[in-house]
Amino acid sequence: MASCTQLRRSLHACTAEGIAAEVVGAFSGGLVLTGWALHLGLSPQLVALLGALPFTAHLFQLPGAFATSRLGSRRVALASVGISRQLFLPLALLPWLPLSPAGAQRLLLVVAVAHHAISILGNNAWTAWMADMVPARLRGRYFGRRTASCTVASGLASLGAGLLLDRAGSARGNSLALSALALLACAAGALSTVLMARQHSRRARRVPLARAARQSIAPARHPRGQRLLAFSFGWSSAVGLAGPFFTIYLVRDLRAGYAVGALYAAGLAGARVLSAPIWGRAIDRAGPRAVLLLCSLGLAASPVLWLLAAEGRLWPIALDALAGGIFAAGHALAMFALPLAVAPERERPFWHAGFAVAGGAGYAVASALAGHAAASPLAACLDSPIRLLLVLSAVARVAAAGLAALLDDEPVIAAPKKREAALAASSALGSSPDGSPPFAPWGSRRWEESSIRRGSTSEGTAELGPSVSLR
């Protein structure tokens, strides 16, 4: 059991690590990734592939869950996160490497694939680590405040990156600016690893391989897990139909420039900062399911607002930055909290992995279809092929929001171990086999608390504050 001082120190380090991680993301993904794609002349299919990687890489969640169960969450998280955030060094050297344009495109794709695949291995471990580290009664509030701090850092870093790219001017200047951002991402990544190492964890519990194999299919065997997987696949598919093309649409088709893209990101950040603590408290009181349903319906309007925008008419996008930022903050917090609330403690890594794998698979399939749809004859009839994808995404989001109404955020009670079952049975007779007071089966207290206080996430031992990094 961690002391209050140790817990407080770890939570502060966790928040600082999240801020550094958001700087890494701002300098290597999103707007900057779009800059790399335009600078290197990627085709629509490669743009779709590049934009889908952060989600497609969730297919590595299952190997990550096995590694976490065998090696311990802290060890796996530190190693994978530390490595993944240094993989941008080849991009920092790209202007001086003797590569053809096709070779430079391949290098960008290899770096992006390796970064996302390795970081996802650590993401599963980090989630299990945070579930142990942050007490359940604090998760919503702590992650709400942490998300607000991280979003401020992300917005400011994205704004700085956008202004730098807009001022780069020539192709040579753009190349140097992108390389400098890659180098800064590596420096922020090194700092985040140091901060992560300052957070405490419980002693690693090595799970036997046979038990880990059984736990890996637990979400697919339980009805609540099946509904979670269906929603994750459906929602990510809906987002993936247009997700990789939003920034391309803004910069290229609406001719808004990188600075406007950075201002949009800053607007999202501001809305998230103001709303994340409120959503955190709402999750603690009403449960993640209610918040997820409301925010899914709100985010369904986002593609519609982008459809209303045109060159010289950007107010719908400004409105989306406000409303979308508010709903995105609640959606991200609820998506993080829901698997933790439902999953039995021993099976958390695999429930989180299954949830993420389903989402990654949905986003990958939808993005691949979107890349081909953007190059189809039907899309060619429009002034911008991406408008077709926005329509499809809006319709699919409404349908996926209906799946959220079928979810349940009450905890699943894992089957007790043999000795626990024997003790529980004997306790019904008034005493345990050794004559000690009656034994309460594992999870019974959790079940009782969930009935009294709806929305509270499952209790673990000494748990640290989760980092809702919107990573």
Buried (B, 14 or more C-beta within 10 A) or exposed (E): EBEEEBBEBBBBBBBBBBBBBBBBBBBBBBBBBBBBBBBBEBEBBBBBBBBBBBBBBBBBBBBBBBBBBBBBBBBBBBBBBBBBBBBBEBBBEBEEEEBEEEEBBEBBBEBBBBBBBBBBBBBBBBBBBBBBBBBBBBBBBBBBBBBBBBBBBBBBBBBBBBBBBBEBEEEEEBBBBBBBBBBBBBBBBBBBBEBBEEBBBBEBEEBEEEEBEEBBEBBEEBEBBBBBBBBBBBBBBBBBBBBBBBBBBBBBBBEBBBBBBBBBBBBBBBBBBBBBBBBBEBBBBBBBBBBBBBBBBBBBBBBBBBBEBEEEEBEBBBBBBBBBBBBBBBBBBBBBBBBBBBBBBBBBBBBBBBBBBBBBBBBBBBBBBBBEBBBEEEBEEEEBBBBBBBBBBBBBBEEBBEBBEBBBBBBBBBEBEEEBEBBBBBBEEEBBEEEEEEBEBBBEEBBEBBEEEBBBBBBBEBBBBBBBBBB
